[in-house]
Amino acid sequence: MDRLGLIAGNGRFPFLLLEAARASGVEVVVAAIKEETDEEMNARAAADAGVRVHWLSLGELSRLIETFHAEGVTRAVMAGQVRHRQIFSSIRPDWRLAKLLMSLRTRNTDMLLGAVAKVLGDEGIELISSTMYLEPLLAETGVLTERAPDEEELKDIAYGREVGKVIAGYDLGQTVVVAAQACVAVEAMEGTDATMERAGALMRSLEDEASTLSRRLTVVKVAKPKQDMRFDVPVIGVRTIEVMEAAGATCLAIEAKRTLIFDRDGVVARANAAGIAMVAIES
């Protein structure tokens, strides 16, 4: 039987991919990251003989390779966020990861994960697309909610996509928050939710007097110009809409066919209830 290695980060992504792979009859060997993966993974494995879990520290690249070799894994997938700021944490990398980190010219997401993918490939473990088994969850082109973006929001989307493509091209982040065609917040290491929260806090810090310009926030999330679908694929879920609502955002634009929507029905229902417009735009 086919056997897949799953390098699991945080959130629901690893669980969704695991379920989809098992539904396709694939045995899954989970490399669960102690600093990131939800402990629920243990219960999921205990309930299914086709799932085995090995817990590793984020710094144990050699052990990851040894585990996959011992389990006969030749294909692996990354699913779930591993927070970029972890490179500054107290985690001690093993000799293989330390050598990799010191060899990099820059340590942005693509450079780091691309180097890990190369090491895995050199060891006979092919890293495949993180959307494998999850293609139905990719956003389709068009308006996704009852309300379409209005004229001002469309202007903010156009500007936000221009800015977003630039920052994504430098592998800094994927999210831009715009109001009245002005950039309010740009994502870096903090992640999408924190970027939106920062934009909301900035707007709330203003005086209550009426503004000449609209303070409504539009969130634009883009894929990278040369998005490697093996890792760091844009993802949204119900939590995205919850944070938007709390921040005072009224519109969300994502990239069609290159953004995963987890719990699409829940996402759309929450957005409709909040009056948030959602649109997926094809590059």
C-alpha positions in Angstrom: 0.0 0.0 0.0 1.1 3.6 -0.8 2.6 5.3 2.3 2.7 9.1 2.7 4.9 11.1 5.1 3.0 14.1 6.6 5.1 16.8 8.2 2.5 18.4 10.4 2.5 22.0 11.6 -0.3 23.8 13.6 -3.9 24.3 12.8 -6.5 22.1 11.0 -4.6 21.8 7.7 -2.7 18.6 8.8 -5.9 16.9 9.9 -7.8 17.8 6.7 -5.0 16.5 4.6 -4.7 13.3 6.7 -8.4 12.6 6.4 -8.3 13.1 2.6 -5.3 10.9 2.2 -6.8 8.1 4.3 -10.1 8.4 2.3 -7.9 7.7 -0.8 -6.6 4.5 0.9 -3.1 5.9 1.7 -1.3 5.0 4.9 0.1 8.1 6.6 3.2 8.5 8.7 2.9 11.7 10.6 6.0 13.6 11.7 4.3 15.8 14.4 6.3 18.9 15.5 6.3 19.1 19.3 6.3 22.9 19.2 3.4 23.2 16.7 1.2 20.2 16.1 -2.0 19.7 18.1 -1.9 16.8 20.5 -5.2 15.7 19.0 -3.0 13.9 16.5 -2.4 11.2 19.0 -6.1 10.4 19.3 -6.5 10.4 15.5 -3.7 7.9 15.2 -5.0 5.7 18.0 -8.3 5.4 16.1 -6.8 4.3 12.8 -4.3 1.6 12.2 -3.3 3.3 8.9 -1.9 6.3 10.8 1.3 6.3 12.8 2.6 9.4 14.6 6.2 10.2 15.5 6.8 13.3 17.6 9.9 15.4 16.8 11.3 18.7 17.8 11.5 21.4 15.2 15.3 21.2 15.1 15.5 17.5 14.5 15.9 17.3 10.7 18.2 14.2 10.8 15.6 12.4 13.0 12.9 13.3 10.5 14.8 11.7 7.7 15.7 8.6 9.8 12.0 8.2 10.7 10.8 8.4 7.2 13.5 5.9 6.0 12.5 3.5 8.8 8.9 3.7 7.8 9.6 3.3 4.0 8.4 6.8 3.1 9.5 8.1 -0.3 6.9 10.9 -0.7 6.1 13.5 1.9 3.9 16.6 2.3 4.1 19.7 4.5 0.7 20.8 6.0 0.1 23.4 8.7 1.9 26.5 9.7 5.3 26.4 11.3 5.7 29.9 12.7 8.5 31.7 11.0 9.6 33.4 14.2 10.6 30.0 15.5 14.0 30.5 13.8 14.7 32.9 16.7 13.5 30.6 19.4 15.5 28.6 21.9 15.1 25.4 19.8 18.5 23.8 19.1 19.0 22.6 15.6 20.8 19.3 15.0 24.0 19.3 12.9 22.1 18.8 9.6 19.7 21.7 10.2 22.4 23.9 11.7 24.5 23.4 8.5 21.5 24.2 6.4 20.7 27.4 8.3 24.3 28.6 8.1 24.5 28.0 4.3 21.5 30.2 3.4 22.0 33.7 2.1 18.5 34.7 3.5 16.2 32.9 5.8 12.8 33.8 4.5 10.2 31.0 4.3 10.8 29.9 0.7 14.5 29.8 1.2 14.3 27.8 4.4 11.6 25.3 3.2 13.1 25.0 -0.2 16.4 24.0 1.3 14.7 21.4 3.6 12.9 20.1 0.5 16.3 19.7 -1.3 17.8 17.8 1.7 14.8 15.5 1.8 15.1 14.9 -2.0 18.8 14.1 -1.7 17.7 11.4 0.8 15.2 9.9 -1.5 12.1 11.6 -0.1 10.1 13.7 -2.6 8.2 16.6 -1.2 4.9 16.9 -3.0 2.3 19.6 -3.3 0.6 20.5 -0.1 -2.7 20.7 -2.0 -2.5 17.0 -2.9 -5.8 15.4 -2.0 -7.3 18.8 -1.3 -7.8 20.3 -4.7 -11.6 20.7 -4.1 -10.8 23.2 -1.3 -9.0 25.6 -3.7 -10.9 28.8 -4.2 -12.8 29.2 -7.5 -12.8 32.4 -9.4 -15.6 34.9 -8.6 -17.6 36.5 -5.8 -18.0 33.9 -3.0 -20.5 35.8 -0.8 -24.0 37.3 -1.1 -22.5 40.8 -1.2 -19.9 41.7 -3.9 -17.2 44.2 -3.3 -18.4 47.8 -3.9 -16.6 50.4 -6.0 -14.4 51.6 -3.2 -13.5 48.1 -2.1 -12.6 47.2 -5.7 -10.2 50.1 -5.8 -8.6 48.9 -2.5 -8.4 45.4 -3.9 -6.6 46.6 -7.0 -4.1 48.6 -4.9 -3.7 45.9 -2.3 -2.9 43.3 -5.0 -0.2 45.6 -6.4 1.4 45.9 -3.0 0.9 42.3 -2.1 2.6 41.0 -5.2 5.7 43.0 -4.4 6.0 41.9 -0.7 5.2 38.3 -1.7 7.9 38.5 -4.4 10.4 39.3 -1.6 8.9 36.4 0.4 8.0 38.7 3.3 4.3 37.9 3.7 1.1 37.3 1.8 -1.4 39.8 3.3 -2.0 43.5 2.9 -4.7 45.5 4.7 -5.9 48.6 2.8 -8.3 51.5 3.5 -9.1 54.3 1.0 -6.3 53.1 -1.2 -3.8 53.6 1.6 -1.7 50.7 3.0 -2.6 50.2 6.6 -0.7 47.0 7.5 1.6 44.6 5.7 2.3 41.1 6.9 5.8 39.9 7.9 6.6 37.2 10.5 3.6 37.8 12.7 1.1 36.1 10.3 -2.2 37.1 8.7 -4.3 37.3 11.8 -1.9 39.5 13.7 -1.6 41.8 10.7 -5.4 42.3 10.5 -5.5 42.8 14.3 -2.8 45.5 14.0 -4.7 47.3 11.2 -7.9 47.2 13.3 -6.1 48.5 16.4 -4.6 51.4 14.3 -8.0 52.4 13.1 -9.5 52.2 16.6 -6.7 54.5 17.9 -8.0 57.4 15.7 -10.2 60.1 17.2 -14.0 59.4 16.9 -14.5 62.5 14.8 -15.7 61.8 11.2 -13.0 61.2 8.6 -13.0 62.5 5.1 -11.7 59.2 3.9 -13.3 55.8 4.6 -11.8 53.8 7.4 -13.3 50.5 6.2 -10.6 47.9 5.9 -10.1 45.6 2.9 -7.9 42.5 3.4 -6.0 41.3 0.3 -4.2 37.9 0.5 -2.1 36.8 -2.4 0.0 33.9 -3.5 3.6 34.5 -4.4 4.5 35.3 -8.0 6.2 31.9 -8.3 4.2 30.1 -5.6 5.7 26.8 -4.7 2.6 24.7 -4.0 4.7 22.4 -1.8 4.7 24.8 1.1 3.3 28.1 2.4 0.2 28.0 0.3 -2.3 30.7 1.2 -5.1 29.5 3.5 -8.2 31.0 5.0 -10.9 29.6 7.4 -13.6 30.7 9.7 -11.0 32.2 12.1 -9.9 34.6 9.3 -13.5 36.0 9.0 -13.7 36.3 12.8 -10.5 38.3 13.0 -11.6 40.5 10.1 -15.0 41.2 11.8 -13.2 42.2 15.0 -10.8 44.4 13.1 -13.6 46.2 11.3 -12.7 44.8 7.8 -15.5 44.6 5.3 -13.9 42.9 2.3 -11.6 40.0 1.6 -9.8 39.3 -1.7 -7.9 36.0 -2.2 -6.2 34.3 -5.1 -8.3 31.9 -7.1 -6.9 28.4 -7.6 -4.0 29.1 -5.3 -5.8 29.6 -1.9 -7.2 26.8 0.2 -10.5 27.5 2.0 -11.1 25.3 5.0 -14.8 24.8 5.9 -16.0 26.8 2.9 -19.6 26.7 4.0 -18.8 27.9 7.5 -16.5 30.7 6.0 -19.2 32.0 3.6 -21.9 31.8 6.2 -19.9 33.8 8.8 -18.9 36.3 6.1 -22.5 36.8 5.0 -23.7 37.2 8.6 -21.0 39.9 9.1 -21.8 41.7 5.8 -18.2 40.9 4.5 -17.7 40.6 0.8 -15.4 37.9 -0.4 -13.9 37.5 -3.9 -11.4 35.2 -5.5 -9.4 36.7 -8.3 -7.3 34.7 -10.8 -3.9 36.0 -11.6 
